[in-house]
């Protein structure tokens, strides 16, 4: 579908920047802790970066890909193509960030590790301004942090009962959503593309009342004779009329009100049958 590439590009741009920031922020912390910019220190920092931030990126990426996997259950080619494209995009972004980003850091270790000194000076300046009170004992700062609301919320959210509860809720809602996806039906009614009662829907309704329903959002069917080289054949006209009648009988739901056949052949034969019957 032509809609899939723009969605893929937007997703790739967003998650690539996000995952690169995860890696580089961890690399910055590791370089600052090592206190050096030697090749060996950079290699250790990259290894620690992949060890601690790599699983975060994999967890985030594969969770997002699993969410877009639900689009494959839609019986609509547009949604399926978007789902496949986004899944491929996410997997590609994970592989690129876990391979090319570390390779670039190892290829130019002096360049990418130069911000370690700036980071330390920034922290020193903030400490001098009083934003970070380094004179307080570490035990008091740790105790104050653990008594905070966000720390208690994080501990409760990562506990085993909370994980089981979240997993049960996700499975329950996922089963309900999957059952709804499996019972979706396709319709050729173009009126379903606009919200009910919207300005566009009301405009199409007025157009249909003034002209013909089939002209506001028509589908063109090309009928060709199978057993004859010309359309000027009585059997072809009869078969075409029966085919269009079967198409009209397939209209259900809103299509009964909004769908009509504007074929002169069909209207002529139907009107002639009605006149003969009367």
N, C-alpha and C positions, 0 to 999 in steps of 0.2 A: 504494500500500500504506500501511496505517496505521503501519507501522514507519519509513517514510521521514522524516516530519516531525521526530520526536525526534533522529534521526541528523543531519539537516540543521541543527537548532538547535545541537546540540553542536559540530558542525564549524564552524559560523559563529561561535560564541562563541570557540572556540579560536584559529582563524586570524585573526579580526579583531583580537583583543588582540595576537597575535604580530606581525602586520604593522604595526599602529599603533605598537608599541614599536620596530620597525625604523626607521620614519620619524621618530618623535619623538627617538630617540637620536641619529640623524644630524643632525636639526635643532638639537638641543642643542649638538652639537659645532660646527656651523657658526656658531651665534650666539656661542658662546664664543670662536671664532677671530676673528670680526669685531670683537668688543669693543664693539659698539654695539647699540642697540635701535631705530634709525630704521627708517622704512618701507622705505627702499631696502635697508638691510642685511637686513631680514627677507625681502624679495623675493629677494635673492641667496641667502639661506640656504635658502629653500624650493626654489628652482631647483636648487641643489646637492644638496639632499636627494633630490629626485626623480631627479636624474641618477645619483647613486651608489647609493641604496637602492631606486629604482624597479625596476631590472632584477633586483635580488635578489628582490623580492617577486614579480615576474612569473615568474622562473625557478622559485621555490619553488611558487607556486600552480599553474602549468601542469604541472609535474612531478607534483604531487599529483593534479591532475585526470586526467592520463594514466594514473596508477595505478588510479584508480577507474573508468576506462574499461573495464577488464577485466571488471567486473561485468556489462557489457552482453552478454557472451558466454555468461553462464549461462542455460540454458533454463528459468529460474525467474523468474516475474514479480516476486516479492519482491525478489530480488537486482537485477534490472534497474531497478526503481523506485528503490531506494536509490542505485544508481550514477548514474542521471540526476539525482536530487535533489541529491546531493553535488556533482556537477560544476557544476550551476547555482549552488549555494551558493558554491563556490570562485570561480567567475568573477565573481559578484556582489560578493564580498568584495574581490577585486582591484580592481574598478572603483570601489568605494566608497572604499577606502583611497587610491587614486591620484587621487581627485577631491575628495571631501568633506573629507578630512583637510587637504590643502593649502589648500582654500577657508577652512576654519575658522582655520588659522594666519594667513592673509592678512587675514581679517576682523577679528581681534583681535590685532594684532602686539604691542602693549605687554603684553598679558596673558600670551601664550604665550612671550614671550621674556624674562620677568622672572626665570626660573631661571638665567640666565647668570651673574649676580652670585653667587648662592648656590653655583653650581658652582665658580666661581673661589675663593671663600672656603673651600670644603670642600677643594679641592686644596691651598690654602695651609696649612690646618690639618694636613693629612696630611703635607705637606712639613716642617712644623715639628716634627711628632712623630717624624720619622725614617723614615716609611713610604716616602717617595720621596726619594731622595738626589739633590737637584738640583745638589750641588756636584761630582759626578763628571762627567768629560767625556762628551759625547754619543757620541764614537767608542767609548769603552770599554763604555758601556751597549748600544750597537748590536751590538758584537762579541759580548758575552755573550749577548745575545738570539739572535743567529744561530747560536750554538753549542749552543743548547738542543735538546732532543729534539723538542719540538712544532714548532719551526721547520723542522727537517730533515724531519720527517714531512709537514708541509704542502707543502714544496717537492717532495718525492717524489710526493705524491698529486696534485699539480697539474701534473706534467710531462706531456709529450705521450705517451710510452709508457704511462704509467699510465692516462691518459684513454682511449687505444685499448683497453687491456686491460679496463677497466671496461665500456666500450661493447660489446665482444665478449661479455663474460660476461652482460650484461643482455639482449642480443639472443638468446643461446643459451638462457638460462633462460626468456625470454619466449616463444620459439618452442615450447619444451617445454610450458609452461603453456597456451599457446593451443591446442596440439594436444589437450591433455587436456580443455579446456573444450568443444571442438567435438564431443567424443565422450561428453559427459555425457547420461545418460538420466533421464527422469522416472519416478517410481513413485508409485502411490497408497497404498503401504503406510505406515501411520502408525507402525509399529514402527521405521522408519528415522529417525524424529525423535529417538529416544533412543539414547545410546551403547550399544554392545553390551556385555552383561555388567553394566550399571549397575543400581542399585537400582530405578529406574523401569522399565527393561526387564524385570527379573525380576518386578516386581509385575504388569505387564501380562501376562506369561506365565502367572502363577498365575490371574489373572482369566480369561484365555482358556481355561485348563484347567477351571475351575470352572463357567463359564457358556458363552458362545459367542464365538468369535473375532470375529465381525462386530459384536458388541455393545460391545467395548472401544474401538473407534475406527471407527464405522460411517459409511458414505456412503449417503445416501438417494437412491434413484432413483424418480422419479414416471413411471409408464408410462400413457399415454393412448391410447385406441383411435383409429385414423386413419379407418377406414371405417365406424364405427358410433358411435351416440350413447350407448351404454351399454357397460359392461365385461362385462355378462352375455352374452358372445358367445364361441362356441367358437373362432372364428378368432383372436380377441384373446388368449385364454388360450394357445393353441398358439404364436402368435408371441411372446408374452411369455416363455414357457418357453424357446424357442429363443434369444431375445435374452440371457436370463440365463445360458444355457448357454455362449454365446459369450463373455460377460463372465468367467465362471469359467475358461474355457480360456485367457484372456489373462493369468491370474495366472502370474508367473514369479518365480524367486528366492525371497526370504523370503515373498512373498505366498502361495506354495503352502502354507506351514505356518501363516501367521498370518491369511490372508484366507479367509473363508467367506461364503456368501450365506444370510441368515436369513429370506428371503422364504417365507411359508407356501405361496404359490402354487408357487414353484419346488420346494420340498422335497416338496410333495404330488405334483406331477407326476413328479418324478424317482423318488420311492419307488414310485409306481404303475407306472412303466415297468420298474423293477427287479423288481417283483413279477410283472408279466406275463412278463418275460423268463425268470424262474426257473420 
